Amino acid sequence: MKLLQTTSLTKKFGNHTAVNNISLTINQGEMVALLGPNGAGKSTTINMLIGVLQPTSGEIIFGEKATNINDYRSEIGVVFQNSVLDEKLTVKDNMMLRAKMYSRPVIVQSLIEKFELESIWKQPYGSLSGGQRRRVDIARALISSPKLLFLDEPSTGLDIQTRTKIWEILDQLRKETGLTIIFTTHYLEESENADYVYIVDQGKVIAEDTVWGLQKKYTKNILQLTYTNGTSQTMTIDNKDDAIKILSEKGPLISDFEYRPGTMDDVFMNLTGKEIR
Amino acid sequence: MNGLIYRNLKIYFSDKSGIFFSLMGAMISFVLYLIFLSQNMIHSWSSVPDTKLLLDPWLIGGTMTITAITTTLSSLSLMVQDREKNVLADLNLTDISFLGIQFSYLITAMIVGVVMQLIMYFMMSGYFLIADKSALNLQLLPQILGIAILSSFIWTIFNLLLLSFAKKVDTLGKIATIVGTASGFLAGVYMPIGVLPTSVQNVMKYTPALYNTAMYRNVLMQSQLQASFKNLPSNIANEFKETMGISVKLNQHVLTIQQDMLIIVAFAVVITLLVILISKISRRVVISKE
């Protein structure tokens, strides 16, 4: 089921076109990534999707029928790139006061457990580590039990353990509640968490598909050989029979080998001719 | 909306250094008075008995106005900070309307202004009670509270007008410095209005500060004025009132406290219209209202 759709979304700042004709379709329950280098227009797109920026042209359609912006806002949660919580207030104050700003009933207790906030509950938000902050940020975004969660660069500046932890929680949330998630990232490996990936560069969608589909379409499988004399050789071979043939020919000479599909790095490299910045 | 007002209040009152700096203007006037202003003025009004008891509430009145000006500005600054730090976008996702969010900043600033004025009142009165044995008349409290609410109101709106020009947090500090310094002069605290040149006096009459201070001084000094001037000719009493900024003279007419109040309300109306006009012209709202 289609949850959110944009058609030819465009945003211009003066003469500069930050977002150029982006069309997205997001289905209920999906995890969708907008992948692209810094300055590609990801955040601008998100800001339009959450109603902070007015598109220069194009349309955003939520659900089946056209909804007004206030109804729409109450269906979404947003984790902003820069934190929007109050540094001087405790985690408790931040969460409980935000909860008070909703007129509908909200459940904070289950979020405290899910995001393991008990231990930092009484600490000022400003004294938390980057990972702890992110956990509070996401918990705050989920206070209103949204149908659709936006995360703008959720793991920038976080260490690998924290990143993994956050993706675990998000995955679990999706399984439990069927939450739809849209996130932006410039980490290629992170986009591999997504069901569907839009690759954005210079304001345009340059490719879109599932991770597997992208790898299939834009990369070839890679065979890497390590010889007994210590040298190694990498070749792109898409046919497994060819690979087996090479392996059996060179069998006695090689100490080890690897045969794998292309990564998102290769996809990006092949699409843009450059590594991600 | 309560949740947001509560948040705003908590942010203001949890920032100890912020409170200190927002009271800087008031504290400067208080300290200057203790160090030399009071001596100067007692000297120049030596013919009046109990000058010190007369001048203590005079100083309190002016300092209260400064407090109202600077603390409401400090609280209202949160509005600009929230806008710049994207907090506004987050608040906009809650069930509070855009107008509701704007109003909660105003209501917060008014509450902060009233509370800080009362705190300053009790601190200063307490000091003078101990140091000079100036009587603390608690019967005046309802009137003081009334004026505190009115001054919080007018200065919140006034500062909203100033902040209409501030789009960056960086500008806030500069505005706060200018306002903090100017308020002491405009309220006629650093120097009594009567000793200033006529041109400067005229400028002062175009801000609500002078009338605000006059209202406070009228109420606070009333009983001591009667006591001190009971054996002196009324023209000396009038001269004292005009020179010291207890009564404002506008077009040869000496204003009563009720007229001071009406002028402040008129200022409020004019400033509100200006704020609306500016927000219509400069559509630099970071967040779209739609």
HADDOCK unambig.tbl for C-alpha pairs under 7 A between the chains (distance, minus, plus):
assign (segid A and resid 52 and name CA) (segid B and resid 89 and name CA) 6.23 0.50 0.50
assign (segid A and resid 52 and name CA) (segid B and resid 287 and name CA) 5.32 0.50 0.50
assign (segid A and resid 52 and name CA) (segid B and resid 288 and name CA) 6.19 0.50 0.50
assign (segid A and resid 53 and name CA) (segid B and resid 287 and name CA) 6.66 0.50 0.50
assign (segid A and resid 53 and name CA) (segid B and resid 288 and name CA) 6.51 0.50 0.50
assign (segid A and resid 54 and name CA) (segid B and resid 288 and name CA) 6.64 0.50 0.50
assign (segid A and resid 69 and name CA) (segid B and resid 290 and name CA) 6.79 0.50 0.50
assign (segid A and resid 73 and name CA) (segid B and resid 93 and name CA) 5.49 0.50 0.50
assign (segid A and resid 74 and name CA) (segid B and resid 93 and name CA) 6.51 0.50 0.50
assign (segid A and resid 74 and name CA) (segid B and resid 94 and name CA) 6.99 0.50 0.50
assign (segid A and resid 84 and name CA) (segid B and resid 85 and name CA) 6.71 0.50 0.50
assign (segid A and resid 84 and name CA) (segid B and resid 86 and name CA) 6.30 0.50 0.50
assign (segid A and resid 84 and name CA) (segid B and resid 87 and name CA) 4.84 0.50 0.50
assign (segid A and resid 84 and name CA) (segid B and resid 90 and name CA) 6.84 0.50 0.50
assign (segid A and resid 88 and name CA) (segid B and resid 11 and name CA) 6.89 0.50 0.50
assign (segid A and resid 88 and name CA) (segid B and resid 14 and name CA) 7.00 0.50 0.50
assign (segid A and resid 97 and name CA) (segid B and resid 3 and name CA) 5.37 0.50 0.50
assign (segid A and resid 97 and name CA) (segid B and resid 7 and name CA) 6.38 0.50 0.50
assign (segid A and resid 100 and name CA) (segid B and resid 3 and name CA) 5.00 0.50 0.50
assign (segid A and resid 101 and name CA) (segid B and resid 1 and name CA) 6.44 0.50 0.50
assign (segid A and resid 101 and name CA) (segid B and resid 3 and name CA) 5.28 0.50 0.50
assign (segid A and resid 101 and name CA) (segid B and resid 4 and name CA) 6.52 0.50 0.50
assign (segid A and resid 101 and name CA) (segid B and resid 94 and name CA) 5.88 0.50 0.50
assign (segid A and resid 101 and name CA) (segid B and resid 95 and name CA) 6.20 0.50 0.50
assign (segid A and resid 101 and name CA) (segid B and resid 96 and name CA) 6.43 0.50 0.50
assign (segid A and resid 102 and name CA) (segid B and resid 94 and name CA) 5.61 0.50 0.50
assign (segid A and resid 102 and name CA) (segid B and resid 95 and name CA) 4.89 0.50 0.50
assign (segid A and resid 103 and name CA) (segid B and resid 95 and name CA) 6.10 0.50 0.50
